[in-house]
Amino acid sequence: MEKERLNFLMELLNTPSPSSMEMEIQKRWIKEMRPYADEIKTDHAGNAIAVLNPEAEFKILLAGHCDEIALVINRIDEQGYLHFDKMGGINPKAAVGMKVNILGYTKELTGVIGVNAQHHGGLKGDFGLDELFIDCGAKSKEEMEQFVQIGDLAVYKREPELLMDRYIAGRGLDNRTGQFIVGEVLRKLSKEDIQVGVYAASTVNEETNMGGAYFAAAGLEPTMAIACDVTFATDYPGVNKNKHGDVRLDGGPVLAKGAPINRKINKLLESTAKSLDMDVQYELTPRMTGTDADKMRLTGKGVPVSLVSLPLRYMHSPVETVSVKDIEEEISLMVEMIKNMTGNESLNPLEE
């Protein structure tokens, strides 16, 4: 990956974007996309949408959500400790001992997630977030309330890092990588003479309610939509591949197969991958995908959807890990497919 593009991705990953508080990262993404887009759209949900060829009747919506999981402050006790609930899929065991960045209403604070020492009994078996707390060094509730109030959010204080110059590890790669990918697809397509409209959407709220995707698709009424998200890699110790499938980093983009997925879109993706001599992997989504695709599909008169995912290790932890090669291949796959589309493609599975 070019150094400039990798630096932009790292900048996105360093920007706090908890679900419901994505404004800062959206503004940064819009600034980056503006030179390449014919227009930029926003909506009341907080989505940012970069558009190419807006006059085209055939409209392709690419959605990558920019929000990350977070902690939400639900109580400040008399000693100034912060107690919290989850904003998205927080794993309590992954939170133990982590540093956090608290996005307080008057200032940002660093805190640590404290835990009873093992010498004093420690944590027993399964435990919940209600057994954890954040220590910011405050001495009283009154002192803490100068900076933090109920409903303020916190994210893990964890910077992204390159591993062996091939993998990126950090927090919130789910799914700022998708936000990056849809933007890069649009950036590369801006140099092509395309026959279809392209709407690269950095969507909000996927980790909590998927409302951003609904707003985007309902407002744009696309001909088709592709969600660009992450999926569970199973190539590390302790994962049951018989149960969870065989998905590997460096194995290529992952295509979903199941009832929600439009087979004709998948055929376009597969034939494009073949033309590029690119490997693809598969995951099963029999009923729902658990991604923005589910909401986009059920807007308006119905939208044909597909899901292209990036393999990711250690989902919803502070050390999520992906492959730079897989990112590049996912971008290339969608650029090649879209630039060769005429706008006359039928997505009806009953039509030849």
TORKOL-4160 file (C-alpha; in steps of 0.2 Angstrom, whole numbers, padded with zeros to 4 digits, m for minus):
352
<pt num="1" X="0000" Y="0000" Z="0000"/>
<pt num="2" X="0006" Y="0017" Z="m0004"/>
<pt num="3" X="0013" Y="0026" Z="0011"/>
<pt num="4" X="0001" Y="0041" Z="0009"/>
<pt num="5" X="m0014" Y="0029" Z="0009"/>
<pt num="6" X="m0008" Y="0019" Z="0023"/>
<pt num="7" X="m0005" Y="0035" Z="0033"/>
<pt num="8" X="m0023" Y="0041" Z="0030"/>
<pt num="9" X="m0030" Y="0024" Z="0035"/>
<pt num="10" X="m0019" Y="0025" Z="0051"/>
<pt num="11" X="m0026" Y="0043" Z="0054"/>
<pt num="12" X="m0044" Y="0036" Z="0053"/>
<pt num="13" X="m0040" Y="0022" Z="0065"/>
<pt num="14" X="m0033" Y="0035" Z="0077"/>
<pt num="15" X="m0048" Y="0045" Z="0077"/>
<pt num="16" X="m0061" Y="0041" Z="0091"/>
<pt num="17" X="m0078" Y="0036" Z="0082"/>
<pt num="18" X="m0089" Y="0028" Z="0095"/>
<pt num="19" X="m0107" Y="0024" Z="0089"/>
<pt num="20" X="m0117" Y="0040" Z="0090"/>
<pt num="21" X="m0102" Y="0051" Z="0090"/>
<pt num="22" X="m0094" Y="0049" Z="0073"/>
<pt num="23" X="m0094" Y="0068" Z="0068"/>
<pt num="24" X="m0075" Y="0070" Z="0069"/>
<pt num="25" X="m0070" Y="0055" Z="0058"/>
<pt num="26" X="m0084" Y="0059" Z="0046"/>
<pt num="27" X="m0077" Y="0077" Z="0044"/>
<pt num="28" X="m0060" Y="0070" Z="0041"/>
<pt num="29" X="m0066" Y="0057" Z="0028"/>
<pt num="30" X="m0076" Y="0071" Z="0019"/>
<pt num="31" X="m0061" Y="0082" Z="0017"/>
<pt num="32" X="m0051" Y="0067" Z="0010"/>
<pt num="33" X="m0065" Y="0062" Z="m0002"/>
<pt num="34" X="m0070" Y="0080" Z="m0008"/>
<pt num="35" X="m0056" Y="0081" Z="m0022"/>
<pt num="36" X="m0062" Y="0065" Z="m0030"/>
<pt num="37" X="m0081" Y="0066" Z="m0029"/>
<pt num="38" X="m0093" Y="0075" Z="m0040"/>
<pt num="39" X="m0103" Y="0079" Z="m0024"/>
<pt num="40" X="m0103" Y="0075" Z="m0006"/>
<pt num="41" X="m0120" Y="0072" Z="0003"/>
<pt num="42" X="m0124" Y="0071" Z="0022"/>
<pt num="43" X="m0140" Y="0067" Z="0031"/>
<pt num="44" X="m0148" Y="0068" Z="0048"/>
<pt num="45" X="m0141" Y="0052" Z="0053"/>
<pt num="46" X="m0124" Y="0058" Z="0051"/>
<pt num="47" X="m0119" Y="0048" Z="0036"/>
<pt num="48" X="m0106" Y="0055" Z="0024"/>
<pt num="49" X="m0108" Y="0050" Z="0005"/>
<pt num="50" X="m0096" Y="0054" Z="m0009"/>
<pt num="51" X="m0104" Y="0053" Z="m0026"/>
<pt num="52" X="m0097" Y="0049" Z="m0044"/>
<pt num="53" X="m0108" Y="0051" Z="m0059"/>
<pt num="54" X="m0124" Y="0057" Z="m0050"/>
<pt num="55" X="m0134" Y="0058" Z="m0066"/>
<pt num="56" X="m0133" Y="0039" Z="m0070"/>
<pt num="57" X="m0149" Y="0029" Z="m0068"/>
<pt num="58" X="m0140" Y="0014" Z="m0061"/>
<pt num="59" X="m0134" Y="0018" Z="m0044"/>
<pt num="60" X="m0122" Y="0007" Z="m0034"/>
<pt num="61" X="m0121" Y="0011" Z="m0015"/>
<pt num="62" X="m0105" Y="0005" Z="m0006"/>
<pt num="63" X="m0107" Y="0006" Z="0013"/>
<pt num="64" X="m0093" Y="0005" Z="0026"/>
<pt num="65" X="m0098" Y="0010" Z="0043"/>
<pt num="66" X="m0086" Y="0021" Z="0053"/>
<pt num="67" X="m0092" Y="0019" Z="0070"/>
<pt num="68" X="m0083" Y="0008" Z="0083"/>
<pt num="69" X="m0088" Y="m0001" Z="0099"/>
<pt num="70" X="m0087" Y="0010" Z="0115"/>
<pt num="71" X="m0090" Y="0011" Z="0133"/>
<pt num="72" X="m0104" Y="0023" Z="0139"/>
<pt num="73" X="m0103" Y="0031" Z="0157"/>
<pt num="74" X="m0119" Y="0026" Z="0167"/>
<pt num="75" X="m0113" Y="0031" Z="0185"/>
<pt num="76" X="m0100" Y="0042" Z="0194"/>
<pt num="77" X="m0098" Y="0035" Z="0212"/>
<pt num="78" X="m0094" Y="0046" Z="0227"/>
<pt num="79" X="m0075" Y="0042" Z="0226"/>
<pt num="80" X="m0075" Y="0048" Z="0208"/>
<pt num="81" X="m0074" Y="0031" Z="0199"/>
<pt num="82" X="m0083" Y="0029" Z="0183"/>
<pt num="83" X="m0095" Y="0014" Z="0180"/>
<pt num="84" X="m0100" Y="0010" Z="0162"/>
<pt num="85" X="m0111" Y="0000" Z="0151"/>
<pt num="86" X="m0107" Y="m0005" Z="0133"/>
<pt num="87" X="m0111" Y="0004" Z="0117"/>
<pt num="88" X="m0109" Y="m0010" Z="0105"/>
<pt num="89" X="m0102" Y="m0027" Z="0108"/>
<pt num="90" X="m0089" Y="m0025" Z="0122"/>
<pt num="91" X="m0081" Y="m0041" Z="0128"/>
<pt num="92" X="m0078" Y="m0038" Z="0147"/>
<pt num="93" X="m0063" Y="m0050" Z="0148"/>
<pt num="94" X="m0055" Y="m0040" Z="0134"/>
<pt num="95" X="m0058" Y="m0024" Z="0144"/>
<pt num="96" X="m0049" Y="m0029" Z="0160"/>
<pt num="97" X="m0033" Y="m0018" Z="0163"/>
<pt num="98" X="m0035" Y="m0007" Z="0147"/>
<pt num="99" X="m0032" Y="0011" Z="0146"/>
<pt num="100" X="m0046" Y="0021" Z="0139"/>
<pt num="101" X="m0049" Y="0038" Z="0132"/>
<pt num="102" X="m0064" Y="0046" Z="0140"/>
<pt num="103" X="m0073" Y="0059" Z="0128"/>
<pt num="104" X="m0079" Y="0070" Z="0142"/>
<pt num="105" X="m0091" Y="0084" Z="0139"/>
<pt num="106" X="m0078" Y="0097" Z="0145"/>
<pt num="107" X="m0062" Y="0088" Z="0141"/>
<pt num="108" X="m0054" Y="0072" Z="0136"/>
<pt num="109" X="m0047" Y="0061" Z="0150"/>
<pt num="110" X="m0036" Y="0046" Z="0151"/>
<pt num="111" X="m0042" Y="0032" Z="0163"/>
<pt num="112" X="m0038" Y="0014" Z="0167"/>
<pt num="113" X="m0050" Y="0000" Z="0169"/>
<pt num="114" X="m0047" Y="m0006" Z="0186"/>
<pt num="115" X="m0050" Y="m0023" Z="0193"/>
<pt num="116" X="m0048" Y="m0032" Z="0210"/>
<pt num="117" X="m0031" Y="m0039" Z="0212"/>
<pt num="118" X="m0029" Y="m0058" Z="0211"/>
<pt num="119" X="m0021" Y="m0057" Z="0228"/>
<pt num="120" X="m0038" Y="m0050" Z="0234"/>
<pt num="121" X="m0049" Y="m0063" Z="0226"/>
<pt num="122" X="m0048" Y="m0056" Z="0208"/>
<pt num="123" X="m0062" Y="m0059" Z="0195"/>
<pt num="124" X="m0071" Y="m0076" Z="0196"/>
<pt num="125" X="m0076" Y="m0085" Z="0180"/>
<pt num="126" X="m0088" Y="m0076" Z="0169"/>
<pt num="127" X="m0091" Y="m0058" Z="0174"/>
<pt num="128" X="m0100" Y="m0043" Z="0168"/>
<pt num="129" X="m0096" Y="m0024" Z="0165"/>
<pt num="130" X="m0104" Y="m0020" Z="0181"/>
<pt num="131" X="m0089" Y="m0028" Z="0190"/>
<pt num="132" X="m0077" Y="m0016" Z="0181"/>
<pt num="133" X="m0074" Y="0003" Z="0183"/>
<pt num="134" X="m0063" Y="0017" Z="0177"/>
<pt num="135" X="m0050" Y="0026" Z="0187"/>
<pt num="136" X="m0045" Y="0043" Z="0181"/>
<pt num="137" X="m0036" Y="0048" Z="0197"/>
<pt num="138" X="m0051" Y="0059" Z="0203"/>
<pt num="139" X="m0053" Y="0060" Z="0222"/>
<pt num="140" X="m0072" Y="0063" Z="0222"/>
<pt num="141" X="m0088" Y="0063" Z="0212"/>
<pt num="142" X="m0088" Y="0082" Z="0212"/>
<pt num="143" X="m0071" Y="0083" Z="0204"/>
<pt num="144" X="m0075" Y="0070" Z="0191"/>
<pt num="145" X="m0092" Y="0079" Z="0187"/>
<pt num="146" X="m0082" Y="0094" Z="0181"/>
<pt num="147" X="m0076" Y="0084" Z="0166"/>
<pt num="148" X="m0088" Y="0069" Z="0163"/>
<pt num="149" X="m0107" Y="0067" Z="0164"/>
<pt num="150" X="m0118" Y="0052" Z="0162"/>
<pt num="151" X="m0119" Y="0047" Z="0144"/>
<pt num="152" X="m0101" Y="0052" Z="0139"/>
<pt num="153" X="m0092" Y="0039" Z="0129"/>
<pt num="154" X="m0075" Y="0031" Z="0131"/>
<pt num="155" X="m0064" Y="0021" Z="0119"/>
<pt num="156" X="m0049" Y="0010" Z="0122"/>
<pt num="157" X="m0033" Y="0020" Z="0122"/>
<pt num="158" X="m0024" Y="0010" Z="0109"/>
<pt num="159" X="m0014" Y="0015" Z="0093"/>
<pt num="160" X="m0014" Y="0005" Z="0077"/>
<pt num="161" X="0002" Y="m0004" Z="0073"/>
<pt num="162" X="0010" Y="m0013" Z="0059"/>
<pt num="163" X="0015" Y="m0031" Z="0062"/>
<pt num="164" X="0029" Y="m0038" Z="0051"/>
<pt num="165" X="0025" Y="m0024" Z="0039"/>
<pt num="166" X="0010" Y="m0035" Z="0033"/>
<pt num="167" X="m0004" Y="m0034" Z="0046"/>
<pt num="168" X="m0012" Y="m0020" Z="0055"/>
<pt num="169" X="m0017" Y="m0022" Z="0073"/>
<pt num="170" X="m0027" Y="m0010" Z="0084"/>
<pt num="171" X="m0045" Y="m0005" Z="0090"/>
<pt num="172" X="m0059" Y="m0002" Z="0079"/>
<pt num="173" X="m0053" Y="m0010" Z="0063"/>
<pt num="174" X="m0071" Y="m0015" Z="0063"/>
<pt num="175" X="m0075" Y="m0005" Z="0053"/>
<pt num="176" X="m0065" Y="0010" Z="0049"/>
<pt num="177" X="m0056" Y="m0002" Z="0037"/>
<pt num="178" X="m0073" Y="m0003" Z="0028"/>
<pt num="179" X="m0074" Y="0016" Z="0028"/>
<pt num="180" X="m0057" Y="0017" Z="0021"/>
<pt num="181" X="m0061" Y="0004" Z="0007"/>
<pt num="182" X="m0076" Y="0012" Z="0000"/>
<pt num="183" X="m0067" Y="0029" Z="m0001"/>
<pt num="184" X="m0053" Y="0021" Z="m0010"/>
<pt num="185" X="m0064" Y="0013" Z="m0022"/>
<pt num="186" X="m0072" Y="0029" Z="m0026"/>
<pt num="187" X="m0055" Y="0038" Z="m0027"/>
<pt num="188" X="m0048" Y="0025" Z="m0040"/>
<pt num="189" X="m0065" Y="0026" Z="m0050"/>
<pt num="190" X="m0064" Y="0045" Z="m0051"/>
<pt num="191" X="m0050" Y="0042" Z="m0064"/>
<pt num="192" X="m0061" Y="0030" Z="m0074"/>
<pt num="193" X="m0075" Y="0033" Z="m0087"/>
<pt num="194" X="m0088" Y="0024" Z="m0078"/>
<pt num="195" X="m0106" Y="0021" Z="m0084"/>
<pt num="196" X="m0115" Y="0019" Z="m0067"/>
<pt num="197" X="m0117" Y="0030" Z="m0052"/>
<pt num="198" X="m0106" Y="0026" Z="m0037"/>
<pt num="199" X="m0111" Y="0031" Z="m0019"/>
<pt num="200" X="m0097" Y="0028" Z="m0007"/>
<pt num="201" X="m0106" Y="0029" Z="0010"/>
<pt num="202" X="m0097" Y="0031" Z="0027"/>
<pt num="203" X="m0112" Y="0025" Z="0038"/>
<pt num="204" X="m0115" Y="0027" Z="0056"/>
<pt num="205" X="m0122" Y="0017" Z="0070"/>
<pt num="206" X="m0119" Y="0000" Z="0063"/>
<pt num="207" X="m0112" Y="m0007" Z="0080"/>
<pt num="208" X="m0128" Y="m0002" Z="0089"/>
<pt num="209" X="m0144" Y="m0001" Z="0077"/>
<pt num="210" X="m0138" Y="0000" Z="0059"/>
<pt num="211" X="m0149" Y="0016" Z="0057"/>
<pt num="212" X="m0136" Y="0024" Z="0046"/>
<pt num="213" X="m0137" Y="0011" Z="0033"/>
<pt num="214" X="m0156" Y="0013" Z="0033"/>
<pt num="215" X="m0155" Y="0032" Z="0031"/>
<pt num="216" X="m0142" Y="0030" Z="0017"/>
<pt num="217" X="m0152" Y="0018" Z="0006"/>
<pt num="218" X="m0169" Y="0025" Z="0010"/>
<pt num="219" X="m0163" Y="0042" Z="0004"/>
<pt num="220" X="m0153" Y="0037" Z="m0011"/>
<pt num="221" X="m0164" Y="0022" Z="m0018"/>
<pt num="222" X="m0150" Y="0013" Z="m0025"/>
<pt num="223" X="m0151" Y="0000" Z="m0039"/>
<pt num="224" X="m0140" Y="m0011" Z="m0029"/>
<pt num="225" X="m0129" Y="m0010" Z="m0013"/>
<pt num="226" X="m0113" Y="m0019" Z="m0006"/>
<pt num="227" X="m0109" Y="m0018" Z="0012"/>
<pt num="228" X="m0090" Y="m0018" Z="0015"/>
<pt num="229" X="m0087" Y="m0024" Z="0033"/>
<pt num="230" X="m0076" Y="m0037" Z="0042"/>
<pt num="231" X="m0079" Y="m0055" Z="0046"/>
<pt num="232" X="m0072" Y="m0068" Z="0058"/>
<pt num="233" X="m0055" Y="m0075" Z="0053"/>
<pt num="234" X="m0052" Y="m0092" Z="0060"/>
<pt num="235" X="m0034" Y="m0094" Z="0057"/>
<pt num="236" X="m0027" Y="m0093" Z="0075"/>
<pt num="237" X="m0026" Y="m0105" Z="0089"/>
<pt num="238" X="m0041" Y="m0111" Z="0098"/>
<pt num="239" X="m0054" Y="m0108" Z="0084"/>
<pt num="240" X="m0065" Y="m0123" Z="0079"/>
<pt num="241" X="m0065" Y="m0122" Z="0060"/>
<pt num="242" X="m0078" Y="m0136" Z="0058"/>
<pt num="243" X="m0090" Y="m0125" Z="0067"/>
<pt num="244" X="m0084" Y="m0107" Z="0061"/>
<pt num="245" X="m0077" Y="m0111" Z="0044"/>
<pt num="246" X="m0060" Y="m0108" Z="0037"/>
<pt num="247" X="m0056" Y="m0089" Z="0034"/>
<pt num="248" X="m0038" Y="m0083" Z="0033"/>
<pt num="249" X="m0029" Y="m0067" Z="0033"/>
<pt num="250" X="m0020" Y="m0065" Z="0016"/>
<pt num="251" X="m0033" Y="m0077" Z="0009"/>
<pt num="252" X="m0043" Y="m0063" Z="m0001"/>
<pt num="253" X="m0059" Y="m0054" Z="0001"/>
<pt num="254" X="m0074" Y="m0064" Z="0009"/>
<pt num="255" X="m0090" Y="m0066" Z="m0001"/>
<pt num="256" X="m0106" Y="m0070" Z="0009"/>
<pt num="257" X="m0118" Y="m0083" Z="0003"/>
<pt num="258" X="m0136" Y="m0085" Z="0010"/>
<pt num="259" X="m0154" Y="m0079" Z="0008"/>
<pt num="260" X="m0151" Y="m0061" Z="0009"/>
<pt num="261" X="m0137" Y="m0060" Z="m0004"/>
<pt num="262" X="m0141" Y="m0057" Z="m0022"/>
<pt num="263" X="m0134" Y="m0071" Z="m0033"/>
<pt num="264" X="m0131" Y="m0060" Z="m0048"/>
<pt num="265" X="m0121" Y="m0048" Z="m0038"/>
<pt num="266" X="m0110" Y="m0062" Z="m0032"/>
<pt num="267" X="m0108" Y="m0069" Z="m0049"/>
<pt num="268" X="m0101" Y="m0052" Z="m0055"/>
<pt num="269" X="m0089" Y="m0052" Z="m0040"/>
<pt num="270" X="m0083" Y="m0069" Z="m0043"/>
<pt num="271" X="m0081" Y="m0067" Z="m0062"/>
<pt num="272" X="m0071" Y="m0051" Z="m0058"/>
<pt num="273" X="m0060" Y="m0060" Z="m0046"/>
<pt num="274" X="m0057" Y="m0074" Z="m0059"/>
<pt num="275" X="m0052" Y="m0061" Z="m0072"/>
<pt num="276" X="m0039" Y="m0053" Z="m0059"/>
<pt num="277" X="m0033" Y="m0071" Z="m0054"/>
<pt num="278" X="m0038" Y="m0066" Z="m0036"/>
<pt num="279" X="m0043" Y="m0079" Z="m0023"/>
<pt num="280" X="m0059" Y="m0076" Z="m0013"/>
<pt num="281" X="m0066" Y="m0084" Z="0002"/>
<pt num="282" X="m0084" Y="m0087" Z="0008"/>
<pt num="283" X="m0094" Y="m0086" Z="0023"/>
<pt num="284" X="m0112" Y="m0092" Z="0026"/>
<pt num="285" X="m0126" Y="m0079" Z="0031"/>
<pt num="286" X="m0141" Y="m0091" Z="0030"/>
<pt num="287" X="m0154" Y="m0079" Z="0037"/>
<pt num="288" X="m0146" Y="m0062" Z="0041"/>
<pt num="289" X="m0129" Y="m0055" Z="0038"/>
<pt num="290" X="m0127" Y="m0045" Z="0054"/>
<pt num="291" X="m0121" Y="m0030" Z="0044"/>
<pt num="292" X="m0127" Y="m0014" Z="0035"/>
<pt num="293" X="m0133" Y="m0025" Z="0021"/>
<pt num="294" X="m0148" Y="m0031" Z="0031"/>
<pt num="295" X="m0155" Y="m0013" Z="0033"/>
<pt num="296" X="m0151" Y="m0008" Z="0015"/>
<pt num="297" X="m0160" Y="m0023" Z="0008"/>
<pt num="298" X="m0176" Y="m0018" Z="0016"/>
<pt num="299" X="m0178" Y="0000" Z="0011"/>
<pt num="300" X="m0190" Y="0007" Z="m0002"/>
<pt num="301" X="m0196" Y="m0007" Z="m0014"/>
<pt num="302" X="m0181" Y="m0018" Z="m0009"/>
<pt num="303" X="m0163" Y="m0017" Z="m0014"/>
<pt num="304" X="m0152" Y="m0031" Z="m0020"/>
<pt num="305" X="m0137" Y="m0033" Z="m0009"/>
<pt num="306" X="m0121" Y="m0042" Z="m0007"/>
<pt num="307" X="m0108" Y="m0042" Z="0007"/>
<pt num="308" X="m0089" Y="m0041" Z="0004"/>
<pt num="309" X="m0079" Y="m0043" Z="0020"/>
<pt num="310" X="m0062" Y="m0041" Z="0026"/>
<pt num="311" X="m0055" Y="m0056" Z="0037"/>
<pt num="312" X="m0052" Y="m0050" Z="0054"/>
<pt num="313" X="m0044" Y="m0058" Z="0069"/>
<pt num="314" X="m0049" Y="m0055" Z="0087"/>
<pt num="315" X="m0066" Y="m0047" Z="0084"/>
<pt num="316" X="m0072" Y="m0033" Z="0096"/>
<pt num="317" X="m0055" Y="m0033" Z="0105"/>
<pt num="318" X="m0042" Y="m0019" Z="0107"/>
<pt num="319" X="m0031" Y="m0029" Z="0095"/>
<pt num="320" X="m0041" Y="m0033" Z="0080"/>
<pt num="321" X="m0030" Y="m0038" Z="0066"/>
<pt num="322" X="m0031" Y="m0037" Z="0047"/>
<pt num="323" X="m0020" Y="m0040" Z="0032"/>
<pt num="324" X="m0015" Y="m0025" Z="0021"/>
<pt num="325" X="m0015" Y="m0037" Z="0006"/>
<pt num="326" X="m0033" Y="m0041" Z="0009"/>
<pt num="327" X="m0038" Y="m0023" Z="0010"/>
<pt num="328" X="m0029" Y="m0019" Z="m0007"/>
<pt num="329" X="m0037" Y="m0034" Z="m0015"/>
<pt num="330" X="m0055" Y="m0029" Z="m0009"/>
<pt num="331" X="m0052" Y="m0012" Z="m0016"/>
<pt num="332" X="m0046" Y="m0019" Z="m0033"/>
<pt num="333" X="m0060" Y="m0031" Z="m0034"/>
<pt num="334" X="m0074" Y="m0018" Z="m0033"/>
<pt num="335" X="m0065" Y="m0006" Z="m0044"/>
<pt num="336" X="m0063" Y="m0018" Z="m0058"/>
<pt num="337" X="m0081" Y="m0024" Z="m0056"/>
<pt num="338" X="m0089" Y="m0007" Z="m0056"/>
<pt num="339" X="m0078" Y="0000" Z="m0070"/>
<pt num="340" X="m0084" Y="m0014" Z="m0082"/>
<pt num="341" X="m0102" Y="m0012" Z="m0078"/>
<pt num="342" X="m0113" Y="m0004" Z="m0092"/>
<pt num="343" X="m0128" Y="0000" Z="m0081"/>
<pt num="344" X="m0139" Y="m0012" Z="m0091"/>
<pt num="345" X="m0136" Y="m0027" Z="m0079"/>
<pt num="346" X="m0151" Y="m0036" Z="m0073"/>
<pt num="347" X="m0150" Y="m0041" Z="m0055"/>
<pt num="348" X="m0166" Y="m0051" Z="m0056"/>
<pt num="349" X="m0161" Y="m0070" Z="m0052"/>
<pt num="350" X="m0175" Y="m0076" Z="m0063"/>
<pt num="351" X="m0169" Y="m0067" Z="m0079"/>
<pt num="352" X="m0155" Y="m0074" Z="m0090"/>
